[in-house]
Amino acid sequence: MESITQIISTINSWVWGPPMLVLILGVGFFLSLGLKLMPVLKIGYGFKLMWSGRTAESDDAVKGEISPYNALMTSLSATIGTGNIAGVATAIFMGGPGALFWMWCTAMVGMATKYSEAVLAVKYREVDDQGNHVGGPMYYIKNGLGKKWAWLGTLFAIFGALAGFGIGNTVQANSVAEALATSFNVPAWASGTTMMVLVGLVLMGGVKRLADISGKLVPLMTVFYVGAGLGVLFIYADQIPAALVLVIESAFNPVAAQGGFAGAAVWAAIHFGVARGVFSNEAGLGSAAIAHAAAKTKDPVAQGLVAMLGTFIDTIIVCSITGLAIIVTGAWTSGANGAALTSHAFSQALPMGNYIVAISLTVFAFTTILGWSLYSEKCAQYLFGTRVITPFRWLWTLAVPLGAISSLDFIWLLADTLNALMAIPNLIALILLSPVIFGLSREYFKRRKEALAKQSLN
């Protein structure tokens, strides 16, 4: 077992190392340039489409099962999670305040990546034998690149199906159990059993029920956490300008040891900022495309514009609030790490800050279990057909309490490695299919420009 762990650790250090991070950022930068920075320039239009897409269109000619808004909330249910609370804190603990700057950079190019994934997911989606739309990297690899590349789609599906049970299920359940035990003295078995029942009730209702729950729970909890974070920043408002200067300076200069902070080189800021940014918003992994493939939409580009907001909301809004709260309160020099560091920062400003973080972590981790259930299920379905859906949902549900009560060091390592390996087939497909992405985008905005011109004449 020790030798297996060593091998996986070596693979993990490579797949989350400089080559992979450069590849993810490089593909995002290439897509951003090819799209002429459109994802950043069209953020406002994306929010407009998201707001108008809160309900699925009643037109039977428009294909899909869930509204564009609920597709975004389903993908956010998987991305807004422990990475936004514990992941940001770890990045700052290991890389200093400058890590937050590199998370922002990751998000800026990641918006183009997430946009492209959703465009391809809708463009190349299929209808399964139950009449539901399915898509994602495995489908746009198979249908977009042709049969000779189908093996690459199969690899993605294998990695996604297996990684989900770790990073999207047992690890999340363990985080919930730990948070509830620490803050509220709830036994791990009680947390696990409760989550199992709740997850089972949601999953047996299929993608529509999952999307409905996500559409209500994700925005509610995001507003709750962001509101608390803004409360911290309001109390320490006089420290914000200095914190922003520190973030930018630390991104390009080494940070000396101070307090409980051990000091960090510039490379550490870049490495942990980019790695935790990708871990948090999942741009480049291809997972969110699976949720957006089910959207009831007329145009792949329109859904892409909604999808890219996931990266913006996850990293530019939620992660930034966590990071700035840690920096303005001075908690980053305390020596604490992970969720404990975020909890310490919130407690500096708010009377029940530690409970707010514990509740937020619990709900975010729970919604991540729901979101990743869809991703892994569709990967398993790609491999084995629709007959696997019901057994898969039972297996997923039963894994939750096991995760809550188990020690998961090896599972975390394996799942984290498989999670990163998902990116390789996806990034290859994005590069090879980039002409399709650019072409569809040009056509969409050309039609929109002509439509606006006609409206002004009328």
C-alpha positions in Angstrom: 0.0 0.0 0.0 2.9 2.3 0.8 4.4 1.9 -2.7 1.0 2.5 -4.3 0.6 5.7 -2.3 4.2 6.8 -3.3 3.4 6.2 -7.0 0.1 8.2 -6.9 1.9 11.0 -4.9 4.4 11.2 -7.7 1.7 11.3 -10.4 -0.2 13.9 -8.3 2.9 16.2 -8.0 3.1 16.1 -11.8 -0.6 16.6 -12.7 -0.9 19.5 -10.3 2.6 20.7 -11.0 4.0 23.4 -13.3 3.4 21.7 -16.7 -0.3 21.1 -16.0 -0.9 24.6 -14.5 0.9 26.2 -17.5 -1.2 24.1 -19.9 -4.5 25.1 -18.2 -3.5 28.8 -18.1 -2.1 28.5 -21.7 -5.3 27.1 -23.1 -7.4 29.7 -21.3 -5.1 32.5 -22.6 -5.3 31.0 -26.2 -9.1 30.9 -26.1 -9.3 34.4 -24.6 -7.2 35.8 -27.5 -9.1 33.8 -30.1 -12.4 35.1 -28.7 -10.9 38.7 -28.6 -11.4 38.9 -24.8 -15.2 38.5 -25.4 -15.9 36.6 -22.1 -14.5 39.4 -20.0 -16.1 42.2 -22.1 -19.5 40.5 -22.2 -19.9 39.8 -18.4 -22.8 42.2 -18.2 -24.6 40.6 -21.2 -24.0 37.2 -19.6 -25.7 38.3 -16.4 -28.6 39.6 -18.5 -29.0 36.2 -20.2 -28.7 34.4 -16.8 -31.5 36.5 -15.3 -33.8 36.0 -18.4 -33.0 32.3 -18.3 -34.4 31.7 -14.8 -37.3 29.6 -16.3 -37.0 27.1 -19.1 -38.6 28.2 -22.4 -42.0 26.6 -23.1 -41.3 26.4 -26.8 -41.1 22.7 -27.6 -38.6 23.5 -30.4 -36.1 24.5 -27.8 -34.2 21.4 -26.7 -33.1 20.6 -23.1 -34.5 19.7 -19.7 -33.6 22.5 -17.3 -33.5 26.2 -17.5 -30.2 28.0 -18.3 -30.2 29.5 -14.8 -30.6 26.2 -13.1 -27.9 24.7 -15.3 -25.5 27.4 -14.0 -26.7 26.8 -10.4 -26.1 23.1 -10.8 -22.6 23.7 -12.0 -22.0 26.2 -9.2 -23.3 23.6 -6.6 -20.2 21.6 -7.5 -17.7 24.4 -7.8 -18.7 26.6 -4.8 -17.5 24.4 -1.9 -14.5 23.7 0.3 -12.2 25.3 -2.3 -13.8 28.7 -1.6 -13.3 28.4 2.2 -10.5 26.0 2.9 -8.8 26.1 -0.5 -8.3 29.9 -0.6 -7.0 29.8 3.0 -4.5 27.1 2.1 -3.3 29.1 -0.9 -2.6 32.2 1.2 -1.0 30.1 4.0 1.4 28.4 1.6 1.9 31.2 -1.0 1.2 34.4 0.9 -1.3 37.2 0.0 0.0 37.2 -3.6 -1.7 33.9 -4.2 -5.0 35.7 -4.4 -3.7 37.8 -7.3 -2.9 34.7 -9.3 -6.3 33.2 -8.5 -7.8 36.3 -10.1 -5.6 35.8 -13.2 -6.7 32.1 -13.4 -10.3 33.2 -13.3 -9.9 35.8 -16.0 -8.6 33.3 -18.5 -10.8 30.6 -17.0 -13.9 32.4 -18.1 -13.0 31.8 -21.7 -12.3 28.1 -20.9 -15.6 27.6 -19.1 -17.5 29.5 -21.9 -15.9 27.2 -24.5 -16.7 24.0 -22.6 -20.4 24.9 -22.5 -20.6 26.0 -26.1 -19.2 22.6 -27.2 -21.3 20.7 -24.7 -24.6 22.1 -26.2 -23.3 21.9 -29.8 -22.4 18.2 -29.6 -24.9 16.9 -27.0 -27.0 13.8 -27.6 -30.4 12.5 -26.5 -30.2 9.2 -24.5 -32.7 6.4 -24.7 -34.7 8.0 -21.8 -35.2 11.2 -23.9 -32.8 13.3 -21.8 -30.0 15.5 -23.3 -26.5 14.4 -22.3 -23.2 16.1 -23.1 -19.8 17.1 -21.8 -16.2 16.5 -22.9 -16.7 12.8 -23.6 -19.4 13.7 -26.1 -17.8 16.7 -27.8 -14.6 14.6 -28.1 -16.5 11.7 -29.8 -18.9 13.8 -31.9 -16.6 16.8 -32.6 -13.3 15.1 -33.2 -14.6 11.8 -34.6 -14.2 8.1 -33.8 -10.5 8.1 -33.9 -10.5 10.3 -30.8 -13.2 8.4 -29.0 -10.7 6.7 -26.7 -9.9 10.2 -25.3 -13.5 10.7 -24.4 -13.6 7.3 -22.7 -10.5 8.2 -20.6 -12.3 11.4 -19.5 -15.4 9.4 -18.5 -13.3 6.9 -16.5 -11.4 9.6 -14.6 -14.7 11.5 -14.0 -16.7 8.5 -12.8 -14.0 7.5 -10.3 -12.8 10.9 -9.2 -16.3 11.9 -8.2 -16.6 9.3 -5.4 -13.6 10.8 -3.8 -13.4 14.6 -4.4 -17.2 15.0 -5.0 -18.6 12.6 -2.4 -16.6 11.0 0.5 -14.1 13.8 0.9 -17.0 16.4 1.0 -19.0 14.2 3.5 -15.9 14.0 5.7 -15.6 17.8 5.6 -19.2 18.2 6.7 -18.8 15.7 9.5 -15.7 17.4 10.7 -17.2 20.9 10.6 -20.3 19.8 12.5 -18.4 17.8 15.1 -16.0 20.7 15.8 -18.6 23.5 16.0 -21.7 21.7 17.1 -20.5 18.4 18.6 -22.6 16.4 16.1 -21.3 12.8 15.9 -19.9 11.8 12.5 -22.3 8.9 12.1 -25.3 11.2 12.6 -24.0 13.7 10.0 -23.3 10.9 7.6 -26.7 9.2 8.0 -28.6 12.6 7.6 -26.6 13.5 4.5 -27.3 10.0 3.0 -31.0 10.4 3.4 -31.0 13.9 2.0 -28.8 13.0 -1.0 -30.9 10.0 -1.7 -34.1 12.0 -1.8 -32.6 14.5 -4.2 -30.9 12.0 -6.5 -33.8 9.7 -7.0 -35.7 12.7 -8.5 -33.2 12.9 -11.4 -31.6 15.9 -13.0 -34.7 18.1 -12.8 -35.0 17.8 -9.0 -31.3 18.2 -8.5 -31.4 21.4 -10.7 -34.4 22.7 -8.7 -32.7 22.2 -5.4 -29.5 23.7 -6.6 -31.4 26.7 -8.1 -32.8 27.5 -4.6 -30.0 26.4 -2.2 -26.9 27.7 -4.0 -27.9 31.3 -4.4 -29.3 31.3 -0.8 -26.1 30.0 0.8 -23.9 32.1 -1.5 -25.7 35.3 -0.4 -25.4 34.2 3.2 -21.6 33.6 3.0 -20.9 36.6 0.8 -23.0 38.8 3.1 -21.0 37.6 6.2 -17.8 38.2 4.3 -18.8 41.7 3.3 -19.6 42.3 7.0 -16.0 41.4 7.9 -14.7 43.7 5.1 -17.0 46.5 6.3 -15.7 46.3 9.8 -12.1 46.3 8.5 -12.8 48.8 5.6 -9.8 51.0 6.5 -7.5 48.0 5.9 -8.8 47.1 2.4 -6.5 49.6 0.4 -3.4 48.3 2.2 -4.6 44.7 1.7 -5.0 45.2 -2.0 -1.5 46.7 -2.3 -0.1 43.8 -0.3 -1.8 41.3 -2.6 -0.3 42.9 -5.8 3.2 43.4 -4.3 3.3 39.9 -2.9 2.4 38.5 -6.3 5.7 39.6 -7.6 7.9 39.8 -4.5 8.9 37.3 -1.8 7.0 37.6 1.5 9.1 37.5 4.6 8.1 35.4 7.6 6.0 37.2 10.1 3.8 36.1 13.0 2.9 32.5 12.4 3.5 32.8 8.6 6.6 31.0 7.4 7.4 33.2 4.4 6.9 32.5 0.7 8.7 32.9 -2.6 7.0 34.4 -5.6 6.9 30.9 -7.2 4.8 29.7 -4.2 2.3 32.5 -4.7 2.0 31.6 -8.4 1.8 27.9 -7.8 -0.7 27.8 -5.0 -2.8 30.7 -6.4 -3.2 29.0 -9.8 -3.6 25.4 -8.4 -6.2 26.5 -5.8 -7.9 28.7 -8.4 -8.3 25.8 -10.8 -9.4 23.5 -8.0 -12.1 26.0 -6.9 -13.6 27.1 -10.2 -12.8 23.9 -12.2 -12.2 25.8 -15.4 -10.4 23.4 -17.7 -11.5 20.2 -16.0 -14.6 20.0 -18.2 -17.0 19.0 -15.4 -19.3 21.9 -15.6 -20.0 21.3 -19.3 -21.9 18.1 -18.2 -24.5 20.3 -16.4 -24.8 22.9 -19.1 -25.5 20.2 -21.7 -28.9 19.7 -20.2 -29.9 23.4 -20.5 -33.1 24.3 -22.4 -31.5 26.7 -24.8 -31.7 27.7 -28.5 -28.0 28.5 -29.0 -24.7 27.0 -27.7 -23.2 30.5 -27.4 -26.0 31.8 -25.3 -25.4 29.0 -22.8 -21.7 29.6 -22.9 -22.2 33.2 -21.9 -24.2 32.0 -18.9 -21.7 29.2 -18.1 -18.7 31.6 -17.9 -20.4 33.4 -15.0 -19.7 30.4 -12.9 -16.0 31.1 -12.9 -16.6 34.8 -12.2 -19.0 34.2 -9.3 -16.8 31.4 -7.8 -13.4 33.1 -7.9 -13.8 36.8 -8.5 -16.6 37.2 -5.9 -16.6 34.3 -3.4 -12.9 33.5 -3.3 -11.9 37.2 -3.2 -14.1 37.8 -0.2 -12.6 34.9 1.6 -9.1 35.9 0.7 -9.5 39.6 1.6 -11.2 38.7 4.9 -8.1 36.6 5.8 -5.8 39.4 4.9 -7.5 42.5 6.3 -8.0 40.9 9.7 -4.3 39.9 9.9 -5.4 36.2 10.3 -3.0 35.2 7.6 -0.1 35.6 10.0 -1.7 33.5 12.7 -0.2 30.2 11.7 -3.7 28.6 11.1 -4.4 26.8 7.9 -7.4 25.6 5.8 -10.9 26.2 7.1 -9.5 27.0 10.5 -7.8 30.0 9.0 -11.0 31.3 7.4 -12.9 30.6 10.6 -10.3 32.6 12.6 -10.6 35.5 10.2 -14.4 35.7 10.4 -14.3 35.3 14.2 -12.0 38.4 14.4 -14.9 40.6 13.2 -18.1 38.7 13.8 -19.3 37.3 17.2 -20.4 34.0 15.6 -17.9 34.0 12.7 -16.7 30.4 13.4 -20.3 29.2 13.2 -21.0 31.1 10.0 -18.0 29.4 8.4 -19.0 26.0 9.7 -22.6 26.3 8.4 -21.3 27.6 5.0 -18.8 24.8 4.7 -21.4 22.3 5.6 -24.0 23.4 3.0 -21.4 24.1 0.3 -19.9 20.6 0.7 -23.4 19.1 0.6 -24.3 20.9 -2.6 -20.9 19.7 -4.0 -22.0 16.1 -3.4 -25.2 16.8 -5.4 -23.4 18.6 -8.2 -20.7 16.0 -8.6 -23.3 13.2 -8.5 -24.5 14.4 -11.9 -21.0 14.7 -13.3 -20.0 11.2 -12.3 -23.3 9.7 -13.2 -23.1 11.0 -16.7 -19.6 9.7 -17.0 -20.7 6.3 -15.9 -23.7 6.5 -18.3 -21.3 7.3 -21.2 -19.4 4.1 -20.4 -22.2 1.7 -19.6 -25.5 3.2 -20.9 -28.7 4.3 -19.0 -29.0 0.9 -17.3 -26.3 2.1 -14.9 -28.2 5.2 -13.6 -30.3 3.7 -10.8 -27.5 1.4 -9.4 -25.1 4.4 -9.6 -27.4 6.6 -7.6 -27.7 4.0 -4.9 -24.0 3.5 -4.8 -23.4 7.2 -4.6 -25.9 7.6 -1.8 -24.4 4.8 0.3 -20.9 6.1 -0.1 -21.8 9.3 1.8 -21.9 7.9 5.3 -18.8 5.9 4.7 -17.0 9.1 3.8 -18.3 10.8 6.9 -16.8 8.3 9.3 -13.6 7.2 7.5 -10.0 8.5 7.3 -9.6 9.6 3.7 -6.0 10.5 3.2 -5.4 8.0 0.4 -8.9 8.5 -1.2 -8.2 12.3 -1.2 -4.8 11.8 -2.9 -6.3 9.4 -5.5 -9.3 11.5 -6.3 -7.3 14.7 -6.5 -5.0 13.0 -9.0 -7.9 11.7 -11.1 -9.6 15.1 -10.9 -6.5 16.7 -12.5 -6.2 13.9 -15.1 -9.7 14.8 -16.3 -8.3 18.1 -17.6 -5.9 16.5 -20.1 -8.5 15.0 -22.6 -10.6 18.1 -22.1 -7.8 20.6 -22.9 -6.8 18.7 -26.0 -10.4 18.8 -27.2 -10.7 22.5 -26.5 -7.6 23.3 -28.6 -8.6 21.0 -31.5 -12.2 22.3 -31.5 -11.3 25.9 -31.0 -12.1 26.8 -34.7 -15.7 25.6 -34.0 -15.9 27.7 -30.8 -14.6 30.8 -32.6 -16.9 30.3 -35.6 -20.1 29.8 -33.5 -19.2 32.9 -31.5 -18.7 35.1 -34.6 -22.0 33.9 -36.1 -23.9 34.5 -32.9 -22.7 38.1 -32.4 -23.1 38.9 -36.0 -26.8 37.8 -35.8 -27.2 39.7 -32.6 -25.7 42.9 -34.2 -28.1 42.5 -37.2 -31.1 42.0 -34.9 -30.2 45.1 -32.9 -29.8 47.1 -36.1 -33.3 46.0 -37.3 -34.8 47.0 -33.9 -33.3 50.5 -34.1 -34.7 51.0 -37.6 -38.2 50.0 -36.4 
